[in-house]
Amino acid sequence: MGRGGSYTLIDLAGRTFGRLTVLERVPNDDRYSRPRPLWLCQCKCGNKTVVIGANLRDGKTKSCGCLRKEKSAENSRKAREALKNARAHN
Ligand SMILES: [Zn+2]
């Protein structure tokens, strides 16, 4: 009893991770040799995305991708400002 390689599915529905709110479980992706629980998530920006449950729990995935895009946009803006400041000092 309790054997057979089954694992306990952690129900993430309704939980939020960063910008993502978990909506529902979606069927496993057969691309992976070991099936991983996938979850459909609603991002605060309005996009929906499917995320591996472990990535949500580990904090690896916190948005549909918009967070990373915004960060890199901000980084390039900071880089431009730093360049401007460096020029101003010369
Ligand atoms: Zn988003």
PDB file of the backbone (N, CA, C, O) and the ligand in Angstrom, with CONECT records:
HET     ZN  A 101       1
ATOM      1  N   MET A   1       0.835  -1.198   0.000  1.00  0.00           N
ATOM      2  CA  MET A   1       0.000   0.000   0.000  1.00  0.00           C
ATOM      3  C   MET A   1       0.875   1.255   0.000  1.00  0.00           C
ATOM      4  O   MET A   1       1.828   1.380   0.769  1.00  0.00           O
ATOM      5  N   GLY A   2       0.523   2.150  -0.866  1.00  0.00           N
ATOM      6  CA  GLY A   2       1.351   3.352  -1.007  1.00  0.00           C
ATOM      7  C   GLY A   2       2.564   3.121  -1.874  1.00  0.00           C
ATOM      8  O   GLY A   2       3.381   4.025  -2.048  1.00  0.00           O
ATOM      9  N   ARG A   3       2.700   1.911  -2.428  1.00  0.00           N
ATOM     10  CA  ARG A   3       3.843   1.585  -3.271  1.00  0.00           C
ATOM     11  C   ARG A   3       3.472   1.754  -4.742  1.00  0.00           C
ATOM     12  O   ARG A   3       2.346   2.120  -5.078  1.00  0.00           O
ATOM     13  N   GLY A   4       4.451   1.477  -5.614  1.00  0.00           N
ATOM     14  CA  GLY A   4       4.147   1.484  -7.032  1.00  0.00           C
ATOM     15  C   GLY A   4       4.601   2.755  -7.705  1.00  0.00           C
ATOM     16  O   GLY A   4       4.127   3.090  -8.791  1.00  0.00           O
ATOM     17  N   GLY A   5       5.512   3.463  -7.075  1.00  0.00           N
ATOM     18  CA  GLY A   5       6.104   4.631  -7.713  1.00  0.00           C
ATOM     19  C   GLY A   5       5.173   5.816  -7.811  1.00  0.00           C
ATOM     20  O   GLY A   5       5.482   6.796  -8.489  1.00  0.00           O
ATOM     21  N   SER A   6       4.049   5.739  -7.150  1.00  0.00           N
ATOM     22  CA  SER A   6       3.163   6.895  -7.205  1.00  0.00           C
ATOM     23  C   SER A   6       3.688   7.965  -6.249  1.00  0.00           C
ATOM     24  O   SER A   6       4.333   7.660  -5.246  1.00  0.00           O
ATOM     25  N   TYR A   7       3.406   9.194  -6.570  1.00  0.00           N
ATOM     26  CA  TYR A   7       3.861  10.272  -5.704  1.00  0.00           C
ATOM     27  C   TYR A   7       2.657  11.124  -5.321  1.00  0.00           C
ATOM     28  O   TYR A   7       1.630  11.133  -5.999  1.00  0.00           O
ATOM     29  N   THR A   8       2.815  11.806  -4.261  1.00  0.00           N
ATOM     30  CA  THR A   8       1.731  12.655  -3.805  1.00  0.00           C
ATOM     31  C   THR A   8       1.701  13.914  -4.646  1.00  0.00           C
ATOM     32  O   THR A   8       2.698  14.629  -4.750  1.00  0.00           O
ATOM     33  N   LEU A   9       0.572  14.176  -5.235  1.00  0.00           N
ATOM     34  CA  LEU A   9       0.436  15.401  -6.009  1.00  0.00           C
ATOM     35  C   LEU A   9       0.133  16.555  -5.062  1.00  0.00           C
ATOM     36  O   LEU A   9      -0.836  16.532  -4.302  1.00  0.00           O
ATOM     37  N   ILE A  10       0.978  17.546  -5.134  1.00  0.00           N
ATOM     38  CA  ILE A  10       0.738  18.724  -4.302  1.00  0.00           C
ATOM     39  C   ILE A  10      -0.210  19.640  -5.053  1.00  0.00           C
ATOM     40  O   ILE A  10       0.077  20.071  -6.170  1.00  0.00           O
ATOM     41  N   ASP A  11      -1.313  19.926  -4.447  1.00  0.00           N
ATOM     42  CA  ASP A  11      -2.309  20.758  -5.108  1.00  0.00           C
ATOM     43  C   ASP A  11      -1.925  22.227  -4.980  1.00  0.00           C
ATOM     44  O   ASP A  11      -1.953  22.803  -3.893  1.00  0.00           O
ATOM     45  N   LEU A  12      -1.568  22.814  -6.112  1.00  0.00           N
ATOM     46  CA  LEU A  12      -1.127  24.205  -6.099  1.00  0.00           C
ATOM     47  C   LEU A  12      -2.235  25.163  -6.527  1.00  0.00           C
ATOM     48  O   LEU A  12      -2.058  26.381  -6.503  1.00  0.00           O
ATOM     49  N   ALA A  13      -3.376  24.602  -6.919  1.00  0.00           N
ATOM     50  CA  ALA A  13      -4.454  25.453  -7.450  1.00  0.00           C
ATOM     51  C   ALA A  13      -4.848  26.516  -6.441  1.00  0.00           C
ATOM     52  O   ALA A  13      -5.061  26.225  -5.264  1.00  0.00           O
ATOM     53  N   GLY A  14      -4.943  27.737  -6.908  1.00  0.00           N
ATOM     54  CA  GLY A  14      -5.368  28.847  -6.052  1.00  0.00           C
ATOM     55  C   GLY A  14      -4.203  29.553  -5.375  1.00  0.00           C
ATOM     56  O   GLY A  14      -4.371  30.635  -4.812  1.00  0.00           O
ATOM     57  N   ARG A  15      -3.014  28.940  -5.427  1.00  0.00           N
ATOM     58  CA  ARG A  15      -1.860  29.577  -4.792  1.00  0.00           C
ATOM     59  C   ARG A  15      -1.213  30.562  -5.738  1.00  0.00           C
ATOM     60  O   ARG A  15      -1.374  30.462  -6.955  1.00  0.00           O
ATOM     61  N   THR A  16      -0.482  31.511  -5.188  1.00  0.00           N
ATOM     62  CA  THR A  16       0.202  32.483  -6.029  1.00  0.00           C
ATOM     63  C   THR A  16       1.704  32.370  -5.811  1.00  0.00           C
ATOM     64  O   THR A  16       2.174  32.156  -4.693  1.00  0.00           O
ATOM     65  N   PHE A  17       2.444  32.519  -6.900  1.00  0.00           N
ATOM     66  CA  PHE A  17       3.901  32.482  -6.878  1.00  0.00           C
ATOM     67  C   PHE A  17       4.375  33.685  -7.687  1.00  0.00           C
ATOM     68  O   PHE A  17       4.282  33.684  -8.914  1.00  0.00           O
ATOM     69  N   GLY A  18       4.871  34.690  -7.017  1.00  0.00           N
ATOM     70  CA  GLY A  18       5.261  35.897  -7.729  1.00  0.00           C
ATOM     71  C   GLY A  18       4.056  36.515  -8.402  1.00  0.00           C
ATOM     72  O   GLY A  18       3.089  36.889  -7.738  1.00  0.00           O
ATOM     73  N   ARG A  19       4.113  36.625  -9.724  1.00  0.00           N
ATOM     74  CA  ARG A  19       3.002  37.209 -10.473  1.00  0.00           C
ATOM     75  C   ARG A  19       1.975  36.185 -10.893  1.00  0.00           C
ATOM     76  O   ARG A  19       0.932  36.537 -11.446  1.00  0.00           O
ATOM     77  N   LEU A  20       2.260  34.919 -10.637  1.00  0.00           N
ATOM     78  CA  LEU A  20       1.402  33.855 -11.154  1.00  0.00           C
ATOM     79  C   LEU A  20       0.403  33.381 -10.116  1.00  0.00           C
ATOM     80  O   LEU A  20       0.747  33.167  -8.954  1.00  0.00           O
ATOM     81  N   THR A  21      -0.833  33.221 -10.547  1.00  0.00           N
ATOM     82  CA  THR A  21      -1.850  32.555  -9.743  1.00  0.00           C
ATOM     83  C   THR A  21      -2.171  31.241 -10.432  1.00  0.00           C
ATOM     84  O   THR A  21      -2.504  31.221 -11.617  1.00  0.00           O
ATOM     85  N   VAL A  22      -2.072  30.141  -9.691  1.00  0.00           N
ATOM     86  CA  VAL A  22      -2.293  28.830 -10.284  1.00  0.00           C
ATOM     87  C   VAL A  22      -3.785  28.614 -10.485  1.00  0.00           C
ATOM     88  O   VAL A  22      -4.576  28.753  -9.553  1.00  0.00           O
ATOM     89  N   LEU A  23      -4.161  28.267 -11.725  1.00  0.00           N
ATOM     90  CA  LEU A  23      -5.572  28.059 -12.046  1.00  0.00           C
ATOM     91  C   LEU A  23      -5.946  26.588 -11.936  1.00  0.00           C
ATOM     92  O   LEU A  23      -6.849  26.224 -11.183  1.00  0.00           O
ATOM     93  N   GLU A  24      -5.243  25.742 -12.693  1.00  0.00           N
ATOM     94  CA  GLU A  24      -5.620  24.329 -12.690  1.00  0.00           C
ATOM     95  C   GLU A  24      -4.489  23.466 -13.217  1.00  0.00           C
ATOM     96  O   GLU A  24      -3.569  23.944 -13.881  1.00  0.00           O
ATOM     97  N   ARG A  25      -4.582  22.188 -12.905  1.00  0.00           N
ATOM     98  CA  ARG A  25      -3.652  21.180 -13.386  1.00  0.00           C
ATOM     99  C   ARG A  25      -3.914  20.953 -14.864  1.00  0.00           C
ATOM    100  O   ARG A  25      -5.065  20.941 -15.301  1.00  0.00           O
ATOM    101  N   VAL A  26      -2.849  20.773 -15.636  1.00  0.00           N
ATOM    102  CA  VAL A  26      -3.018  20.409 -17.030  1.00  0.00           C
ATOM    103  C   VAL A  26      -2.342  19.063 -17.256  1.00  0.00           C
ATOM    104  O   VAL A  26      -1.459  18.690 -16.483  1.00  0.00           O
ATOM    105  N   PRO A  27      -2.736  18.311 -18.308  1.00  0.00           N
ATOM    106  CA  PRO A  27      -2.156  16.984 -18.539  1.00  0.00           C
ATOM    107  C   PRO A  27      -0.641  17.057 -18.678  1.00  0.00           C
ATOM    108  O   PRO A  27      -0.097  18.049 -19.164  1.00  0.00           O
ATOM    109  N   ASN A  28       0.027  16.000 -18.249  1.00  0.00           N
ATOM    110  CA  ASN A  28       1.476  15.957 -18.321  1.00  0.00           C
ATOM    111  C   ASN A  28       1.963  16.090 -19.747  1.00  0.00           C
ATOM    112  O   ASN A  28       1.287  15.699 -20.698  1.00  0.00           O
ATOM    113  N   ASP A  29       3.126  16.640 -19.869  1.00  0.00           N
ATOM    114  CA  ASP A  29       3.769  16.787 -21.164  1.00  0.00           C
ATOM    115  C   ASP A  29       4.580  15.526 -21.443  1.00  0.00           C
ATOM    116  O   ASP A  29       5.480  15.194 -20.672  1.00  0.00           O
ATOM    117  N   ASP A  30       4.279  14.816 -22.536  1.00  0.00           N
ATOM    118  CA  ASP A  30       4.997  13.558 -22.805  1.00  0.00           C
ATOM    119  C   ASP A  30       6.414  13.787 -23.289  1.00  0.00           C
ATOM    120  O   ASP A  30       7.161  12.829 -23.484  1.00  0.00           O
ATOM    121  N   ARG A  31       6.799  15.033 -23.485  1.00  0.00           N
ATOM    122  CA  ARG A  31       8.172  15.263 -23.920  1.00  0.00           C
ATOM    123  C   ARG A  31       9.161  14.860 -22.824  1.00  0.00           C
ATOM    124  O   ARG A  31      10.318  14.549 -23.105  1.00  0.00           O
ATOM    125  N   TYR A  32       8.705  14.869 -21.607  1.00  0.00           N
ATOM    126  CA  TYR A  32       9.579  14.501 -20.506  1.00  0.00           C
ATOM    127  C   TYR A  32       9.483  13.000 -20.276  1.00  0.00           C
ATOM    128  O   TYR A  32       8.398  12.420 -20.339  1.00  0.00           O
ATOM    129  N   SER A  33      10.625  12.375 -20.009  1.00  0.00           N
ATOM    130  CA  SER A  33      10.620  10.936 -19.770  1.00  0.00           C
ATOM    131  C   SER A  33       9.878  10.619 -18.480  1.00  0.00           C
ATOM    132  O   SER A  33       9.157   9.626 -18.391  1.00  0.00           O
ATOM    133  N   ARG A  34      10.065  11.470 -17.492  1.00  0.00           N
ATOM    134  CA  ARG A  34       9.298  11.307 -16.263  1.00  0.00           C
ATOM    135  C   ARG A  34       8.218  12.369 -16.272  1.00  0.00           C
ATOM    136  O   ARG A  34       8.517  13.557 -16.389  1.00  0.00           O
ATOM    137  N   PRO A  35       6.970  11.958 -16.152  1.00  0.00           N
ATOM    138  CA  PRO A  35       5.911  12.963 -16.182  1.00  0.00           C
ATOM    139  C   PRO A  35       6.039  13.941 -15.019  1.00  0.00           C
ATOM    140  O   PRO A  35       6.277  13.544 -13.878  1.00  0.00           O
ATOM    141  N   ARG A  36       5.884  15.182 -15.317  1.00  0.00           N
ATOM    142  CA  ARG A  36       5.940  16.196 -14.266  1.00  0.00           C
ATOM    143  C   ARG A  36       4.606  16.910 -14.204  1.00  0.00           C
ATOM    144  O   ARG A  36       3.991  17.179 -15.236  1.00  0.00           O
ATOM    145  N   PRO A  37       4.166  17.212 -13.020  1.00  0.00           N
ATOM    146  CA  PRO A  37       2.906  17.945 -12.907  1.00  0.00           C
ATOM    147  C   PRO A  37       3.033  19.339 -13.505  1.00  0.00           C
ATOM    148  O   PRO A  37       3.925  20.106 -13.143  1.00  0.00           O
ATOM    149  N   LEU A  38       2.146  19.649 -14.409  1.00  0.00           N
ATOM    150  CA  LEU A  38       2.125  20.970 -15.042  1.00  0.00           C
ATOM    151  C   LEU A  38       0.886  21.721 -14.582  1.00  0.00           C
ATOM    152  O   LEU A  38      -0.166  21.128 -14.345  1.00  0.00           O
ATOM    153  N   TRP A  39       1.027  23.011 -14.463  1.00  0.00           N
ATOM    154  CA  TRP A  39      -0.067  23.838 -13.972  1.00  0.00           C
ATOM    155  C   TRP A  39      -0.292  25.030 -14.896  1.00  0.00           C
ATOM    156  O   TRP A  39       0.648  25.676 -15.357  1.00  0.00           O
ATOM    157  N   LEU A  40      -1.566  25.295 -15.147  1.00  0.00           N
ATOM    158  CA  LEU A  40      -1.927  26.479 -15.910  1.00  0.00           C
ATOM    159  C   LEU A  40      -1.998  27.650 -14.936  1.00  0.00           C
ATOM    160  O   LEU A  40      -2.698  27.588 -13.925  1.00  0.00           O
ATOM    161  N   CYS A  41      -1.270  28.713 -15.248  1.00  0.00           N
ATOM    162  CA  CYS A  41      -1.200  29.853 -14.340  1.00  0.00           C
ATOM    163  C   CYS A  41      -1.638  31.126 -15.052  1.00  0.00           C
ATOM    164  O   CYS A  41      -1.416  31.302 -16.250  1.00  0.00           O
ATOM    165  N   GLN A  42      -2.259  31.996 -14.288  1.00  0.00           N
ATOM    166  CA  GLN A  42      -2.644  33.316 -14.785  1.00  0.00           C
ATOM    167  C   GLN A  42      -1.622  34.317 -14.269  1.00  0.00           C
ATOM    168  O   GLN A  42      -1.413  34.445 -13.063  1.00  0.00           O
ATOM    169  N   CYS A  43      -0.991  35.024 -15.198  1.00  0.00           N
ATOM    170  CA  CYS A  43      -0.014  36.031 -14.808  1.00  0.00           C
ATOM    171  C   CYS A  43      -0.717  37.366 -14.588  1.00  0.00           C
ATOM    172  O   CYS A  43      -1.760  37.632 -15.186  1.00  0.00           O
ATOM    173  N   LYS A  44      -0.146  38.195 -13.735  1.00  0.00           N
ATOM    174  CA  LYS A  44      -0.752  39.499 -13.449  1.00  0.00           C
ATOM    175  C   LYS A  44      -0.808  40.396 -14.673  1.00  0.00           C
ATOM    176  O   LYS A  44      -1.633  41.308 -14.739  1.00  0.00           O
ATOM    177  N   CYS A  45       0.079  40.140 -15.660  1.00  0.00           N
ATOM    178  CA  CYS A  45       0.075  40.967 -16.862  1.00  0.00           C
ATOM    179  C   CYS A  45      -1.066  40.587 -17.789  1.00  0.00           C
ATOM    180  O   CYS A  45      -1.327  41.294 -18.762  1.00  0.00           O
ATOM    181  N   GLY A  46      -1.764  39.466 -17.504  1.00  0.00           N
ATOM    182  CA  GLY A  46      -2.893  39.071 -18.324  1.00  0.00           C
ATOM    183  C   GLY A  46      -2.646  37.815 -19.137  1.00  0.00           C
ATOM    184  O   GLY A  46      -3.586  37.195 -19.633  1.00  0.00           O
ATOM    185  N   ASN A  47      -1.372  37.436 -19.275  1.00  0.00           N
ATOM    186  CA  ASN A  47      -1.059  36.227 -20.029  1.00  0.00           C
ATOM    187  C   ASN A  47      -1.317  34.982 -19.189  1.00  0.00           C
ATOM    188  O   ASN A  47      -1.283  35.014 -17.959  1.00  0.00           O
ATOM    189  N   LYS A  48      -1.577  33.884 -19.895  1.00  0.00           N
ATOM    190  CA  LYS A  48      -1.654  32.590 -19.225  1.00  0.00           C
ATOM    191  C   LYS A  48      -0.464  31.766 -19.669  1.00  0.00           C
ATOM    192  O   LYS A  48      -0.032  31.848 -20.819  1.00  0.00           O
ATOM    193  N   THR A  49       0.062  30.973 -18.757  1.00  0.00           N
ATOM    194  CA  THR A  49       1.233  30.176 -19.072  1.00  0.00           C
ATOM    195  C   THR A  49       1.179  28.861 -18.318  1.00  0.00           C
ATOM    196  O   THR A  49       0.563  28.772 -17.256  1.00  0.00           O
ATOM    197  N   VAL A  50       1.830  27.831 -18.871  1.00  0.00           N
ATOM    198  CA  VAL A  50       1.882  26.520 -18.222  1.00  0.00           C
ATOM    199  C   VAL A  50       3.270  26.338 -17.625  1.00  0.00           C
ATOM    200  O   VAL A  50       4.277  26.506 -18.312  1.00  0.00           O
ATOM    201  N   VAL A  51       3.317  25.997 -16.353  1.00  0.00           N
ATOM    202  CA  VAL A  51       4.578  25.928 -15.627  1.00  0.00           C
ATOM    203  C   VAL A  51       4.696  24.577 -14.934  1.00  0.00           C
ATOM    204  O   VAL A  51       3.698  24.030 -14.467  1.00  0.00           O
ATOM    205  N   ILE A  52       5.900  24.041 -14.864  1.00  0.00           N
ATOM    206  CA  ILE A  52       6.155  22.821 -14.091  1.00  0.00           C
ATOM    207  C   ILE A  52       6.018  23.149 -12.608  1.00  0.00           C
ATOM    208  O   ILE A  52       6.588  24.128 -12.126  1.00  0.00           O
ATOM    209  N   GLY A  53       5.259  22.324 -11.889  1.00  0.00           N
ATOM    210  CA  GLY A  53       4.975  22.581 -10.483  1.00  0.00           C
ATOM    211  C   GLY A  53       6.234  22.806  -9.653  1.00  0.00           C
ATOM    212  O   GLY A  53       6.269  23.691  -8.798  1.00  0.00           O
ATOM    213  N   ALA A  54       7.268  22.003  -9.907  1.00  0.00           N
ATOM    214  CA  ALA A  54       8.504  22.124  -9.127  1.00  0.00           C
ATOM    215  C   ALA A  54       9.126  23.507  -9.307  1.00  0.00           C
ATOM    216  O   ALA A  54       9.686  24.068  -8.365  1.00  0.00           O
ATOM    217  N   ASN A  55       9.028  24.052 -10.515  1.00  0.00           N
ATOM    218  CA  ASN A  55       9.599  25.369 -10.766  1.00  0.00           C
ATOM    219  C   ASN A  55       8.845  26.460 -10.011  1.00  0.00           C
ATOM    220  O   ASN A  55       9.432  27.454  -9.584  1.00  0.00           O
ATOM    221  N   LEU A  56       7.545  26.262  -9.854  1.00  0.00           N
ATOM    222  CA  LEU A  56       6.764  27.216  -9.062  1.00  0.00           C
ATOM    223  C   LEU A  56       7.210  27.162  -7.607  1.00  0.00           C
ATOM    224  O   LEU A  56       7.459  28.189  -6.975  1.00  0.00           O
ATOM    225  N   ARG A  57       7.307  25.935  -7.089  1.00  0.00           N
ATOM    226  CA  ARG A  57       7.616  25.776  -5.670  1.00  0.00           C
ATOM    227  C   ARG A  57       9.050  26.195  -5.364  1.00  0.00           C
ATOM    228  O   ARG A  57       9.336  26.685  -4.272  1.00  0.00           O
ATOM    229  N   ASP A  58       9.948  26.004  -6.325  1.00  0.00           N
ATOM    230  CA  ASP A  58      11.347  26.407  -6.111  1.00  0.00           C
ATOM    231  C   ASP A  58      11.564  27.901  -6.346  1.00  0.00           C
ATOM    232  O   ASP A  58      12.644  28.428  -6.081  1.00  0.00           O
ATOM    233  N   GLY A  59      10.534  28.576  -6.843  1.00  0.00           N
ATOM    234  CA  GLY A  59      10.680  29.995  -7.120  1.00  0.00           C
ATOM    235  C   GLY A  59      11.435  30.281  -8.403  1.00  0.00           C
ATOM    236  O   GLY A  59      11.883  31.406  -8.625  1.00  0.00           O
ATOM    237  N   LYS A  60      11.583  29.260  -9.260  1.00  0.00           N
ATOM    238  CA  LYS A  60      12.302  29.466 -10.520  1.00  0.00           C
ATOM    239  C   LYS A  60      11.436  30.204 -11.523  1.00  0.00           C
ATOM    240  O   LYS A  60      11.941  30.958 -12.355  1.00  0.00           O
ATOM    241  N   THR A  61      10.150  29.990 -11.445  1.00  0.00           N
ATOM    242  CA  THR A  61       9.232  30.637 -12.378  1.00  0.00           C
ATOM    243  C   THR A  61       8.251  31.484 -11.580  1.00  0.00           C
ATOM    244  O   THR A  61       7.477  30.965 -10.776  1.00  0.00           O
ATOM    245  N   LYS A  62       8.292  32.785 -11.810  1.00  0.00           N
ATOM    246  CA  LYS A  62       7.427  33.686 -11.045  1.00  0.00           C
ATOM    247  C   LYS A  62       6.549  34.533 -11.940  1.00  0.00           C
ATOM    248  O   LYS A  62       5.769  35.351 -11.453  1.00  0.00           O
ATOM    249  N   SER A  63       6.668  34.344 -13.245  1.00  0.00           N
ATOM    250  CA  SER A  63       5.847  35.111 -14.171  1.00  0.00           C
ATOM    251  C   SER A  63       5.764  34.348 -15.487  1.00  0.00           C
ATOM    252  O   SER A  63       6.397  33.305 -15.651  1.00  0.00           O
ATOM    253  N   CYS A  64       4.974  34.880 -16.429  1.00  0.00           N
ATOM    254  CA  CYS A  64       4.863  34.241 -17.736  1.00  0.00           C
ATOM    255  C   CYS A  64       6.121  34.480 -18.552  1.00  0.00           C
ATOM    256  O   CYS A  64       6.282  33.910 -19.632  1.00  0.00           O
ATOM    257  N   GLY A  65       7.011  35.318 -18.044  1.00  0.00           N
ATOM    258  CA  GLY A  65       8.195  35.717 -18.790  1.00  0.00           C
ATOM    259  C   GLY A  65       8.308  37.230 -18.838  1.00  0.00           C
ATOM    260  O   GLY A  65       9.352  37.786 -19.182  1.00  0.00           O
ATOM    261  N   CYS A  66       7.191  37.894 -18.480  1.00  0.00           N
ATOM    262  CA  CYS A  66       7.179  39.355 -18.552  1.00  0.00           C
ATOM    263  C   CYS A  66       8.127  39.952 -17.514  1.00  0.00           C
ATOM    264  O   CYS A  66       8.719  41.006 -17.750  1.00  0.00           O
ATOM    265  N   LEU A  67       8.273  39.290 -16.372  1.00  0.00           N
ATOM    266  CA  LEU A  67       9.138  39.799 -15.307  1.00  0.00           C
ATOM    267  C   LEU A  67      10.578  39.875 -15.810  1.00  0.00           C
ATOM    268  O   LEU A  67      11.275  40.869 -15.600  1.00  0.00           O
ATOM    269  N   ARG A  68      11.006  38.811 -16.475  1.00  0.00           N
ATOM    270  CA  ARG A  68      12.369  38.770 -16.998  1.00  0.00           C
ATOM    271  C   ARG A  68      12.560  39.851 -18.061  1.00  0.00           C
ATOM    272  O   ARG A  68      13.587  40.527 -18.105  1.00  0.00           O
ATOM    273  N   LYS A  69      11.536  39.996 -18.923  1.00  0.00           N
ATOM    274  CA  LYS A  69      11.615  41.010 -19.983  1.00  0.00           C
ATOM    275  C   LYS A  69      11.753  42.400 -19.380  1.00  0.00           C
ATOM    276  O   LYS A  69      12.567  43.207 -19.827  1.00  0.00           O
ATOM    277  N   GLU A  70      10.933  42.670 -18.342  1.00  0.00           N
ATOM    278  CA  GLU A  70      10.989  43.984 -17.699  1.00  0.00           C
ATOM    279  C   GLU A  70      12.338  44.208 -17.051  1.00  0.00           C
ATOM    280  O   GLU A  70      12.895  45.303 -17.124  1.00  0.00           O
ATOM    281  N   LYS A  71      12.870  43.157 -16.409  1.00  0.00           N
ATOM    282  CA  LYS A  71      14.155  43.295 -15.744  1.00  0.00           C
ATOM    283  C   LYS A  71      15.249  43.610 -16.737  1.00  0.00           C
ATOM    284  O   LYS A  71      16.082  44.480 -16.488  1.00  0.00           O
ATOM    285  N   SER A  72      15.259  42.909 -17.870  1.00  0.00           N
ATOM    286  CA  SER A  72      16.329  43.141 -18.837  1.00  0.00           C
ATOM    287  C   SER A  72      16.173  44.526 -19.454  1.00  0.00           C
ATOM    288  O   SER A  72      17.166  45.177 -19.780  1.00  0.00           O
ATOM    289  N   ALA A  73      14.927  44.979 -19.617  1.00  0.00           N
ATOM    290  CA  ALA A  73      14.705  46.333 -20.121  1.00  0.00           C
ATOM    291  C   ALA A  73      15.252  47.349 -19.126  1.00  0.00           C
ATOM    292  O   ALA A  73      15.863  48.348 -19.507  1.00  0.00           O
ATOM    293  N   GLU A  74      15.020  47.073 -17.840  1.00  0.00           N
ATOM    294  CA  GLU A  74      15.500  47.979 -16.803  1.00  0.00           C
ATOM    295  C   GLU A  74      17.026  47.966 -16.745  1.00  0.00           C
ATOM    296  O   GLU A  74      17.662  49.005 -16.575  1.00  0.00           O
ATOM    297  N   ASN A  75      17.601  46.769 -16.888  1.00  0.00           N
ATOM    298  CA  ASN A  75      19.054  46.669 -16.875  1.00  0.00           C
ATOM    299  C   ASN A  75      19.687  47.463 -18.001  1.00  0.00           C
ATOM    300  O   ASN A  75      20.701  48.131 -17.802  1.00  0.00           O
ATOM    301  N   SER A  76      19.089  47.392 -19.190  1.00  0.00           N
ATOM    302  CA  SER A  76      19.687  48.124 -20.303  1.00  0.00           C
ATOM    303  C   SER A  76      19.499  49.624 -20.106  1.00  0.00           C
ATOM    304  O   SER A  76      20.334  50.424 -20.529  1.00  0.00           O
ATOM    305  N   ARG A  77      18.383  50.002 -19.453  1.00  0.00           N
ATOM    306  CA  ARG A  77      18.173  51.413 -19.151  1.00  0.00           C
ATOM    307  C   ARG A  77      19.241  51.880 -18.148  1.00  0.00           C
ATOM    308  O   ARG A  77      19.808  52.962 -18.299  1.00  0.00           O
ATOM    309  N   LYS A  78      19.505  51.065 -17.137  1.00  0.00           N
ATOM    310  CA  LYS A  78      20.525  51.404 -16.140  1.00  0.00           C
ATOM    311  C   LYS A  78      21.892  51.498 -16.793  1.00  0.00           C
ATOM    312  O   LYS A  78      22.692  52.373 -16.461  1.00  0.00           O
ATOM    313  N   ALA A  79      22.153  50.595 -17.717  1.00  0.00           N
ATOM    314  CA  ALA A  79      23.452  50.597 -18.398  1.00  0.00           C
ATOM    315  C   ALA A  79      23.619  51.889 -19.191  1.00  0.00           C
ATOM    316  O   ALA A  79      24.696  52.485 -19.218  1.00  0.00           O
ATOM    317  N   ARG A  80      22.525  52.311 -19.838  1.00  0.00           N
ATOM    318  CA  ARG A  80      22.589  53.561 -20.608  1.00  0.00           C
ATOM    319  C   ARG A  80      22.832  54.752 -19.685  1.00  0.00           C
ATOM    320  O   ARG A  80      23.604  55.654 -20.009  1.00  0.00           O
ATOM    321  N   GLU A  81      22.159  54.744 -18.521  1.00  0.00           N
ATOM    322  CA  GLU A  81      22.334  55.834 -17.567  1.00  0.00           C
ATOM    323  C   GLU A  81      23.750  55.871 -17.031  1.00  0.00           C
ATOM    324  O   GLU A  81      24.341  56.940 -16.884  1.00  0.00           O
ATOM    325  N   ALA A  82      24.295  54.692 -16.739  1.00  0.00           N
ATOM    326  CA  ALA A  82      25.655  54.609 -16.214  1.00  0.00           C
ATOM    327  C   ALA A  82      26.633  55.181 -17.231  1.00  0.00           C
ATOM    328  O   ALA A  82      27.588  55.877 -16.886  1.00  0.00           O
ATOM    329  N   LEU A  83      26.364  54.867 -18.494  1.00  0.00           N
ATOM    330  CA  LEU A  83      27.219  55.363 -19.577  1.00  0.00           C
ATOM    331  C   LEU A  83      27.131  56.885 -19.660  1.00  0.00           C
ATOM    332  O   LEU A  83      28.128  57.584 -19.840  1.00  0.00           O
ATOM    333  N   LYS A  84      25.902  57.366 -19.521  1.00  0.00           N
ATOM    334  CA  LYS A  84      25.686  58.820 -19.581  1.00  0.00           C
ATOM    335  C   LYS A  84      26.441  59.512 -18.423  1.00  0.00           C
ATOM    336  O   LYS A  84      27.115  60.524 -18.617  1.00  0.00           O
ATOM    337  N   ASN A  85      26.302  58.931 -17.214  1.00  0.00           N
ATOM    338  CA  ASN A  85      26.977  59.504 -16.049  1.00  0.00           C
ATOM    339  C   ASN A  85      28.484  59.486 -16.232  1.00  0.00           C
ATOM    340  O   ASN A  85      29.174  60.446 -15.886  1.00  0.00           O
ATOM    341  N   ALA A  86      28.994  58.383 -16.782  1.00  0.00           N
ATOM    342  CA  ALA A  86      30.439  58.265 -16.994  1.00  0.00           C
ATOM    343  C   ALA A  86      30.898  59.357 -17.955  1.00  0.00           C
ATOM    344  O   ALA A  86      31.953  59.964 -17.773  1.00  0.00           O
ATOM    345  N   ARG A  87      30.078  59.593 -18.986  1.00  0.00           N
ATOM    346  CA  ARG A  87      30.441  60.637 -19.962  1.00  0.00           C
ATOM    347  C   ARG A  87      30.427  62.010 -19.307  1.00  0.00           C
ATOM    348  O   ARG A  87      31.294  62.842 -19.572  1.00  0.00           O
ATOM    349  N   ALA A  88      29.423  62.247 -18.437  1.00  0.00           N
ATOM    350  CA  ALA A  88      29.262  63.534 -17.792  1.00  0.00           C
ATOM    351  C   ALA A  88      30.473  63.874 -16.927  1.00  0.00           C
ATOM    352  O   ALA A  88      30.838  65.039 -16.765  1.00  0.00           O
ATOM    353  N   HIS A  89      31.088  62.815 -16.371  1.00  0.00           N
ATOM    354  CA  HIS A  89      32.234  63.049 -15.496  1.00  0.00           C
ATOM    355  C   HIS A  89      33.520  63.323 -16.273  1.00  0.00           C
ATOM    356  O   HIS A  89      34.485  63.849 -15.718  1.00  0.00           O
ATOM    357  N   ASN A  90      33.531  62.973 -17.531  1.00  0.00           N
ATOM    358  CA  ASN A  90      34.778  63.144 -18.301  1.00  0.00           C
ATOM    359  C   ASN A  90      34.927  64.542 -18.875  1.00  0.00           C
ATOM    360  O   ASN A  90      35.920  64.833 -19.542  1.00  0.00           O
TER     361      ASN A  90
HETATM  362 ZN    ZN A 101       3.253  38.099 -17.317  1.00  0.00          ZN2+
END
